[in-house]
Amino acid sequence: MSKIKMIFLLLFIADTMSALNRYVTVSGSGSMNGTSWSNAYPGASLQNAINLSNTGDEVWVSNGIYYPTTSVSRTASFNLKNGVILYGGFVGTEILLSQRNLATAFQSILSGNIGTAAYSDNSYHIIYNTGLNNTAVIDGFVITDGNANGASGSIDEGGAGIYNFGGFGGTCNPTIRNCIFRNHTATYGAAIFDHGSNGGNASPTISHCIFENNVATGAAGAIDNYGYSGNASPQIINCIFVNNSATLTGGAIHCWGGGAGNASPFINACTFFNNTANVGGGAVVADNQNTDVGFSGNASIVLLNCILYGNAAPTGPQFYIIGTATINATFSNIDVTGQTTPHVLSGAGTGNLTSVPSFLNPSDMDGADNIYRTSDDGLVLLSSSLNINSGNNTSAPAVDLKFIPRIVASTIDIGAYETTITTSVEKENKTLLFEIFPNPTHSNCTLNIDDAIPHILQIYDMQGTLLNELEINQKQILNLDIYPKGVYLIVIDKKFYNRIIKI
């Protein structure tokens, strides 16, 4: 075979192996083969679209309600897949991911409300995962109305929204982002149950999510990290936890790392408000108690740039410690009123505040427009809040819950929302300071800056990961060939920002 023919063959193979988008709408359309919005799979084929996808593929799901089964089987669930991104929140006409708008009343909903109208026969788990790494992604869904009220000791008593099974030597570490979890009920971990016990690992990355109105009849109204004799230590970033409750402990989160296990999440830039527990830990619980006697292993919750305020429990209204577990908080706003020994923070507590957070309207979480991720969200900070510019920029996500840059001034705000006090100045500077073209781009783009002095340029992905940092002058050519298609944040001098779309 000639060299030219070989090149064409390789190009053909590469083209046939390129990533695909598969499209799903509630009723489907056209030939229903998923190749476009006009030929979308019907909602009943959503799992089939995931199963048929290969590494690098994306499944785009339009707004509407989707169920894990068309039958009445409570054990039926959706399942994520390694290397495949499941995106929701589309109108059904978009050709670029950047055209998707999650701040809208129209949503892609994964519902457990199967069977009759009664809640009692709803799905045990709307999503059940096992054997996953962080390339399995779900992004942009409302996940609602799961009911994990199964038999005691079974998997069906936890994780009504998502059950991540990595127990008994397994692994389950998916990426969960830009989702809303609401109205779930379970014995343990009503919204998410991370099962990493007995030598397993269930440590997902959970970012830019909203957990509201979830109820545990046992522990962990929102998330249960079950790392007993194993590991369940997720990263939880830029999330809010509101109105979740537990009959026992952990109105929002319970972490059990006993039996020489580990349940030590890193929680960054999150807000916990109005969560309740009937025994202890209105917001979070760290627990390393053994099932027989004594304490072993680790349950060490690390809080950075977080607000824990307005949560309630008879003991440890904000946080609760069992055994020799620890809770470490820095650059956080925590009401320590009623926190008695042993329910106290470990470490120096550098940068912590105990003042009232000064929320915009804590009685109306999604604001007058009834839409989360907009400027009238109830837990947005007022301009008088001491949380503004009081956080720590280490590990700061790129954008807040409303998708605006996390560092508007010099320092991140504490909590899940960044306050744009200087919005008009920032917008003016953003447009005057630099421009990027072409945008979108397939490869190279040119960055023009209004002045000739050196600047520091940083490139972030939309999950807040710093990809590159370099010094630039008035004009700079950026090569994006090494990055996959998507939306990236270009930040100049850690202050001025713009977006670039790689297609």
N, C-alpha and C positions, 0 to 999 in steps of 0.2 A: 504494500500500500504506500502511495506517495505521501510525502510530508504534508502537502496541501490537503489531501483527502483525510489524513489523520486529524488535522486541525479542525476541518469541518465536522468530522465525526465527534470530536471532543466537544465542540461547541453545541452540536445537536444534543449530545447526552446531557451537557450542563443545562441546556434550555429545558429539556424535558424533565429534569430533576429540580427545576426552580420551584420556589415556594408558591403555594396557591392560596387564594382566598375562597372560602366556601360560604355561601349566603343562605340565611334562614329567615323566613317570615312566619307569622302565625298560621296563615292559610296556604302558604306556598304560591308559586306562580309559574306560568309558562310550562316548560318541560319538567320542572321540579327536580333538576339535577344539580342544583346548588352552584352553578357556574357564574351566576350574576344575580342581581336583585330581580331582574325580570324573569329569571328561571330558578327562583329560590326554592330550597327544600321547604316543605311544610313543617310546622312546629313539632309534630310527632316524630320527625326524622332528625331532631337536633342531636341526639346521641349518636346516630348513624353518621352525621356529618363530622363529629369529633372522631369517631372510630376510623373513618376513611382518611383522615388527615395524617400527614407525615411531618417529620421534623421540619420546622420553619413555616408550616402552614398556619393560617388564621381562620377562625370561624367567626363571621360577622352576623349578629343576631339583631333583628329590628325590634322596635318597641312592641310590647304586647305581653300576654301571659303564656307561659310554657310550663308544662307539668312533666314530672319524671316518668309518668306512665299514663296510658289511656285506660288502664284497668283500675281495679280497686286494691291492687297489691301495695301494702304499706311499706314493703321492703324494697321496692323499686327505687332507684336513684340515678341521677346523672353521675358520670365519672369523667374526671379530667384525664389528660394524656400528656406524657412527657414530650416536650418540643412543640406543643400546640398551644396557641393563645386563643382563648374564648373571649371575644369582645361583645359587649352588649351596648345598648343606648343609641342605636341608629334609627333615623327616620325611615331609611330604606332607599335613599337616593345617593348616598355619599360615595365618592370615589377615592377619597383620602381619609385616613383615620383622623386627621386634624379637623375635619369637617364635623365630626361627632360632637354633640353638645350634651354633657351629662347634667347640666343645670337646667333641667326642663321637667315639666309635669308628666311628660310622656316617657315611659321607662320600660326597659326589658326586665320582666319579672319572672323569676323562677319560683313557682308556688307549690307548696305541699298540700294544697287544698283539693285532694282527690276524693273520690267516693261521694258521699252525701255532703250536704251543706254543713253538717255538724263538724266541729273541730276534732272530735274524738277519733275519727278514722283517717286523719291526715298522715302524710308520709312520715316514717321514722327519721329518715335523712333525705333531704332534697339532693345533696351531693355526698357521695361516699368515695373516698380516695384511698388508694394504697399503692406502694411502690413508686412514688413520685419524687422527682427532684424539682429544683426551682424553675426549670424550664416549662413546667406545667402551670399555666397562668389562667386565671379568671379575672376579668376586668370590666366593670361597668354594669353590674346587675343589681336589682333588688331581689334579695333572697328572703322569702317570707312564709310564715304559717306552717312550719314543720312541727311535729309533735312526737318527740322521742320519749314515750311513756311505756316502753317495753318492759319485759321481765327483768327483775332485779339481777344484776350480774351479767346481763347480756349487753351487746353493743347497742341495742335498740333503746337504751335509757340515756343516751348522750348524743350531742351533736345533731340537733334537729335541722340546723342549717347546713353545716358541713362537718362530716366526720373524717378526720385524717388518721387512718390506721397505719401506724408504723411499729406496732408492738411485736414482741417475740422475735427480735432480731431483724425486723423489717425497717423500712425507711419511708417517710411520707413528709416531704418538705415543699409543698407547692407555693406558688406566689398568688396571693389574694389581694386585689387592690381595687380601689374606686367602687366598692360595693356597699350596699345598705342591708343590714341584717335587722329584721323587725318581726315581732309577734311570734317568736319561737318559744316552745315549752319543752323542757326535758328534766330528767332527774338531775343530771350533771351537764354543765356546759351547753346551755340552751342553743346558742348561736353556733359555736364551734367547739368541738371536742378534739384535742390533740392527744392521741393515744400512742405514747412512746414507751410503754412499760416493758419490763422483762427483756432488757437488752436491745430494745428498739429505739427509734428516733423519729419523733414527730415535731418538727420545729419549722413551721412555715414562716414566710415573710408576709405580714399583714399590714398594708399601708393604705392611707387615705380612705378609710372605711368608717361607717356610721353604725353603731350598735344601739338600738332603742327598743324599749318595751319587750324585752325578752325575760322569761321567767324560768328559774330553776326551782323545782320542788325539793331539791337537795342543795347542792353547792354550785356556784359559778353561773350567775345569770347570763353572762355573755360568753366567756371563753374559759374552758377547763384545760389546764396543761397537766396531763397525767404522765409524769415522768418517774413513777415508782419503779425502782430497779432498772430504769432506762433513762431516756432523755426526752424532755418536752420543753424546749427553750426557744420560743419564737421571737422574732423581731416584730414589734408592734409600733408603727410609725404614723404620726399625723392622723390619728383616729379620735373619734369622740364616743363616749359611753354615757348614755343618758337614759334614765327611767328603767334600768334593768334591776332585777331583784332575785334574791335567793332566800329560801326558807331557812337554810342553815347559814353558811358562810360564803363570802365573796359575792357581793351584789353584782359586780362586773366580772372579776377575774379571780380564779383560785389556781394556785400552783402547788402541786404535791410532788415533792422530790424525795420522799422517804425510801426505805429499803436500799440505801446506798445509791439512789438514783439522782436525777438532776432535773429541776424545773426552775430555770433561771432566765426569764425573759428580759430582753432589753426593750424598754418602753420609752419612746422619744417623741416629744412634741404632741402629746395627747391630752385630752380634757375629759375628766370624770366628774359628772355632776348628777345629783339626785338619784343615785343608785342606792339600794337598800338591802340589808341582810337582817334576818331576825335573830341571829346569834352574834356574829362578829364580822367586821370587815365590810363596811358599806361599799367600798370600791374594790380593794385588792387584798388577797390573802397569800402569805408565804408559809408553807407547811412542809416540814421534813419528818413528820411523825411516822414511825413504823407501824405496821398492822398489828404486831404483837406488843412489844414493849420498847421503850426508848426512842431515840431519834438518830438518824444517820442520813448521809447524802446531803445534797444541796437544794435549797429553795431560796435563791437570792435574787430578788426582784431589783432591777436597776431602773430608776426613773430619772430622765433628763428632760428639762424643758416642759414639764408636765404640770397640769392643774388638777388637784384633788380637793374639791370643795363642794359643800352642800350634800355630801353623801351621809348616810345614817345607818347606825347599828347600835344595839345596846352596849357592846364593847368594841372599842376600836372603830369609831364611826367612819374614818377614812381608810385605815389599813389595820390588818390583824396578823399577828405572828404566832405560829404554832411550833413549839420545840425550839431548836437552835437556828431556825431560819432567820434571814435578814432582809430588810428593805432599805436600800440606799437611794437617797434622792439628792440631786444637786440642781441648782438653777431652776427650781420648781416652786410652785405656789401651793402650799399644803396647809390646811387648817388643822393644827395640832391640838385644838381644844378637845378635851375628853380622851386624848390618847395617853393611856396610863401604861406603866410597865407591865408586861414586856413589850407592849405595842408601841415601840418608839423607833425612830430612824437610827440606823447605824451610820458611822462615818461623821465627817465634819459638817455635812449639810451645806457645802459651799454654795453661796448665791441663792439660797432658799428664801422665799417670802411667806409670810403668814397673813397678809392683808386680804381684804375682800377683793375678788378678781375684777369686779366691775364689768359684768356682762351687759350686752345690749338689751336683751329681753329674755331672761331665763325661763319665763313662763310660756314662751312660744319658740320652740327649738328651731323650727324651719322657717319662722318669720311669717309675715302677712301674706307672702306669695305662696306659702305652703310648698316651697321648693328648697331643698338643701343645696348648699354650695353657692349661695348668693349673699349679697351684702347685708341682708336683713336677718340672717340666721341668728338665733337667740344667744348663742355663745360667742359671737364676735365681741371683741373687747372694745369698750368705750375709750375715747382718747385720754381719759383721766386715769386709766388703769396703770398700776405700777408694773404690770407684766410686760408692757411694751418696751422693747429693746433691753430686756433684763435676762435673756436666756444665754445660752452658750452655743457658739456656731459649730462646735465639733459635731460631726455627723448630721448637720442640719439638712433636712430634705430640700429639694430644689423649689418646690411649690407647696402652698398650704392647701387646706381642704377646699378652697375656692379656686385653686389652680393659679393663684398669683404668686410671684416670687416670695420665698420665705424671708429673705433679708431685704426689707424695703429701705431701711436706714443702714446702720453699721452692724446691728446685732439682731438676731432672731428674737421674736416675741415668745413668751412662754405660752404654751397651749397649742391647740390645733389650728388657730386662725392667726394670720398676720394682719396687722392693722395698717391701713394705708392713710395715715394722717396727712402725709405730704403728697397725696395722689396727683394733684395738678402739676406740681413741680416735677415729680417723677415722670409723669407722662410727657411733659415738655422735654425733659432731659433725654428721655429714651428716644424720642424721634429726632432730636437735634444732635445727639451725641454720635450715633452711628447708624448706618444702614447696611443691609445684607442683600446681595443680589447675585444670581437669580435665586428666588425663593418661592416655590420649592426648587430643589436642585437634585440632579442625579449623582453629582460627584463634587466638582469644585464650586466654590462661591467666593465672592469678593466682599471684604469688609472695609467700608470707608468710615473714617472717624474725622470729626470736625477740627481737631487740633493735632499738632505734630508731636506732642510729648509722649513718652512711653506709657503704656497701659498694660495691666494684667488681664488676660483673657482666659476664661474658664468655660469648658463645655460640659454640661450635665445632661444625662438622660432624664426622662420625666419621672423616674423613681428617686431622683436625688443623688445618683451616683456620679461623682466627679470623674470624667473620662479623660480630660486633658487640661493642662494649664501652661500658658506660655506668655512671654512678653511680646507685645506688638507695638507698631507705630501707626502712622496715619492710614496706611493702606496695607491690607493683609489678605493673601489668598489662603482660604481654608480648604483642605482636601478631606472630604468625608467618606472616602472609599472604604475605610476600615470599619465604618459603622453600618449596622443594618438599617433598613428603611424605618422611618419613624419621625417623631418630633423631638427636637433637642433645644435646650435652653443655652443661649450664649450670654454670658455675664461678663461685664467689663468692670474692673476695679471693685468687684463684690457689691456693686450698687446698681448699675444700669443694665438693662436686660432686653433681650429680644428672642424670638423663636426662629428656628430654621427647620424646614421640613425636608427630610431625605426621602426621595421617591425612587 
